[in-house]
Amino acid sequence: MRVSSDDGVCTSCGGELEVVDADDATMTVECECGECYTVEPDAFGDGCMTYYVPFMAERQGGA
């Protein structure tokens, strides 16, 4: 799931991020430059509703 550049960009290169994994406490994001790191579910100031909830729902087969 791509992160809108309006919401967040790679801390290393400023590139686009993609949510590649999540658990009950974190999301893992990856950039096209190869940088990969964990962030809080509300890291993008969306109240967890734009990225975390849909990612978890899709993972559980509900989206």
mmCIF file of the C-alpha atoms, coordinates in Angstrom:
data_MODEL
# 
_entry.id   MODEL 
# 
loop_
_atom_site.group_PDB 
_atom_site.id 
_atom_site.type_symbol 
_atom_site.label_atom_id 
_atom_site.label_alt_id 
_atom_site.label_comp_id 
_atom_site.label_asym_id 
_atom_site.label_entity_id 
_atom_site.label_seq_id 
_atom_site.pdbx_PDB_ins_code 
_atom_site.Cartn_x 
_atom_site.Cartn_y 
_atom_site.Cartn_z 
_atom_site.occupancy 
_atom_site.B_iso_or_equiv 
_atom_site.pdbx_formal_charge 
_atom_site.auth_seq_id 
_atom_site.auth_comp_id 
_atom_site.auth_asym_id 
_atom_site.auth_atom_id 
_atom_site.pdbx_PDB_model_num 
ATOM 1  C CA . MET A 1 1  ? 0.000   0.000   0.000  1.00 0.00 ? 1  MET A CA 1 
ATOM 2  C CA . ARG A 1 2  ? 1.553   3.281   -1.154 1.00 0.00 ? 2  ARG A CA 1 
ATOM 3  C CA . VAL A 1 3  ? 1.800   6.208   1.258  1.00 0.00 ? 3  VAL A CA 1 
ATOM 4  C CA . SER A 1 4  ? 0.795   9.545   -0.236 1.00 0.00 ? 4  SER A CA 1 
ATOM 5  C CA . SER A 1 5  ? 3.760   11.904  -0.437 1.00 0.00 ? 5  SER A CA 1 
ATOM 6  C CA . ASP A 1 6  ? 1.498   14.478  1.242  1.00 0.00 ? 6  ASP A CA 1 
ATOM 7  C CA . ASP A 1 7  ? 1.439   12.197  4.299  1.00 0.00 ? 7  ASP A CA 1 
ATOM 8  C CA . GLY A 1 8  ? 5.057   11.059  4.450  1.00 0.00 ? 8  GLY A CA 1 
ATOM 9  C CA . VAL A 1 9  ? 8.251   10.424  2.528  1.00 0.00 ? 9  VAL A CA 1 
ATOM 10 C CA . CYS A 1 10 ? 11.450  8.481   3.074  1.00 0.00 ? 10 CYS A CA 1 
ATOM 11 C CA . THR A 1 11 ? 13.625  9.994   5.776  1.00 0.00 ? 11 THR A CA 1 
ATOM 12 C CA . SER A 1 12 ? 16.763  9.125   3.785  1.00 0.00 ? 12 SER A CA 1 
ATOM 13 C CA . CYS A 1 13 ? 15.994  10.223  0.227  1.00 0.00 ? 13 CYS A CA 1 
ATOM 14 C CA . GLY A 1 14 ? 12.539  11.857  0.253  1.00 0.00 ? 14 GLY A CA 1 
ATOM 15 C CA . GLY A 1 15 ? 11.145  9.103   -1.985 1.00 0.00 ? 15 GLY A CA 1 
ATOM 16 C CA . GLU A 1 16 ? 7.771   7.367   -1.915 1.00 0.00 ? 16 GLU A CA 1 
ATOM 17 C CA . LEU A 1 17 ? 7.020   4.893   0.853  1.00 0.00 ? 17 LEU A CA 1 
ATOM 18 C CA . GLU A 1 18 ? 5.056   1.669   0.727  1.00 0.00 ? 18 GLU A CA 1 
ATOM 19 C CA . VAL A 1 19 ? 3.566   -0.127  3.735  1.00 0.00 ? 19 VAL A CA 1 
ATOM 20 C CA . VAL A 1 20 ? 4.902   -3.670  3.441  1.00 0.00 ? 20 VAL A CA 1 
ATOM 21 C CA . ASP A 1 21 ? 4.015   -5.154  6.831  1.00 0.00 ? 21 ASP A CA 1 
ATOM 22 C CA . ALA A 1 22 ? 2.179   -4.366  10.065 1.00 0.00 ? 22 ALA A CA 1 
ATOM 23 C CA . ASP A 1 23 ? 1.481   -5.856  13.451 1.00 0.00 ? 23 ASP A CA 1 
ATOM 24 C CA . ASP A 1 24 ? -0.455  -4.720  16.504 1.00 0.00 ? 24 ASP A CA 1 
ATOM 25 C CA . ALA A 1 25 ? 2.080   -1.988  17.350 1.00 0.00 ? 25 ALA A CA 1 
ATOM 26 C CA . THR A 1 26 ? 3.959   -0.960  14.191 1.00 0.00 ? 26 THR A CA 1 
ATOM 27 C CA . MET A 1 27 ? 3.926   -0.693  10.426 1.00 0.00 ? 27 MET A CA 1 
ATOM 28 C CA . THR A 1 28 ? 6.950   -1.440  8.283  1.00 0.00 ? 28 THR A CA 1 
ATOM 29 C CA . VAL A 1 29 ? 7.521   0.931   5.395  1.00 0.00 ? 29 VAL A CA 1 
ATOM 30 C CA . GLU A 1 30 ? 9.951   0.563   2.517  1.00 0.00 ? 30 GLU A CA 1 
ATOM 31 C CA . CYS A 1 31 ? 11.260  3.089   0.012  1.00 0.00 ? 31 CYS A CA 1 
ATOM 32 C CA . GLU A 1 32 ? 12.302  2.510   -3.574 1.00 0.00 ? 32 GLU A CA 1 
ATOM 33 C CA . CYS A 1 33 ? 15.859  3.426   -2.456 1.00 0.00 ? 33 CYS A CA 1 
ATOM 34 C CA . GLY A 1 34 ? 15.889  0.264   -0.322 1.00 0.00 ? 34 GLY A CA 1 
ATOM 35 C CA . GLU A 1 35 ? 15.493  1.954   3.055  1.00 0.00 ? 35 GLU A CA 1 
ATOM 36 C CA . CYS A 1 36 ? 13.155  -0.008  5.332  1.00 0.00 ? 36 CYS A CA 1 
ATOM 37 C CA . TYR A 1 37 ? 12.024  0.966   8.816  1.00 0.00 ? 37 TYR A CA 1 
ATOM 38 C CA . THR A 1 38 ? 9.196   0.645   11.322 1.00 0.00 ? 38 THR A CA 1 
ATOM 39 C CA . VAL A 1 39 ? 6.825   3.449   12.237 1.00 0.00 ? 39 VAL A CA 1 
ATOM 40 C CA . GLU A 1 40 ? 3.887   3.834   14.606 1.00 0.00 ? 40 GLU A CA 1 
ATOM 41 C CA . PRO A 1 41 ? 0.454   3.077   13.110 1.00 0.00 ? 41 PRO A CA 1 
ATOM 42 C CA . ASP A 1 42 ? -0.385  6.813   13.331 1.00 0.00 ? 42 ASP A CA 1 
ATOM 43 C CA . ALA A 1 43 ? 2.953   7.971   11.898 1.00 0.00 ? 43 ALA A CA 1 
ATOM 44 C CA . PHE A 1 44 ? 1.242   9.766   9.023  1.00 0.00 ? 44 PHE A CA 1 
ATOM 45 C CA . GLY A 1 45 ? -1.193  11.779  11.168 1.00 0.00 ? 45 GLY A CA 1 
ATOM 46 C CA . ASP A 1 46 ? -4.252  9.950   9.867  1.00 0.00 ? 46 ASP A CA 1 
ATOM 47 C CA . GLY A 1 47 ? -5.588  8.529   13.119 1.00 0.00 ? 47 GLY A CA 1 
ATOM 48 C CA . CYS A 1 48 ? -4.581  5.072   11.823 1.00 0.00 ? 48 CYS A CA 1 
ATOM 49 C CA . MET A 1 49 ? -7.503  5.126   9.368  1.00 0.00 ? 49 MET A CA 1 
ATOM 50 C CA . THR A 1 50 ? -5.832  5.645   5.978  1.00 0.00 ? 50 THR A CA 1 
ATOM 51 C CA . TYR A 1 51 ? -3.030  3.095   6.073  1.00 0.00 ? 51 TYR A CA 1 
ATOM 52 C CA . TYR A 1 52 ? -3.032  0.899   9.195  1.00 0.00 ? 52 TYR A CA 1 
ATOM 53 C CA . VAL A 1 53 ? -6.686  -0.185  9.338  1.00 0.00 ? 53 VAL A CA 1 
ATOM 54 C CA . PRO A 1 54 ? -7.027  -0.869  5.581  1.00 0.00 ? 54 PRO A CA 1 
ATOM 55 C CA . PHE A 1 55 ? -3.684  -2.723  5.492  1.00 0.00 ? 55 PHE A CA 1 
ATOM 56 C CA . MET A 1 56 ? -4.674  -4.931  8.417  1.00 0.00 ? 56 MET A CA 1 
ATOM 57 C CA . ALA A 1 57 ? -8.149  -5.537  6.954  1.00 0.00 ? 57 ALA A CA 1 
ATOM 58 C CA . GLU A 1 58 ? -6.664  -6.570  3.609  1.00 0.00 ? 58 GLU A CA 1 
ATOM 59 C CA . ARG A 1 59 ? -4.200  -8.860  5.351  1.00 0.00 ? 59 ARG A CA 1 
ATOM 60 C CA . GLN A 1 60 ? -7.065  -10.577 7.173  1.00 0.00 ? 60 GLN A CA 1 
ATOM 61 C CA . GLY A 1 61 ? -9.055  -10.926 3.966  1.00 0.00 ? 61 GLY A CA 1 
ATOM 62 C CA . GLY A 1 62 ? -11.663 -8.305  4.741  1.00 0.00 ? 62 GLY A CA 1 
ATOM 63 C CA . ALA A 1 63 ? -10.993 -5.657  2.124  1.00 0.00 ? 63 ALA A CA 1 
# 
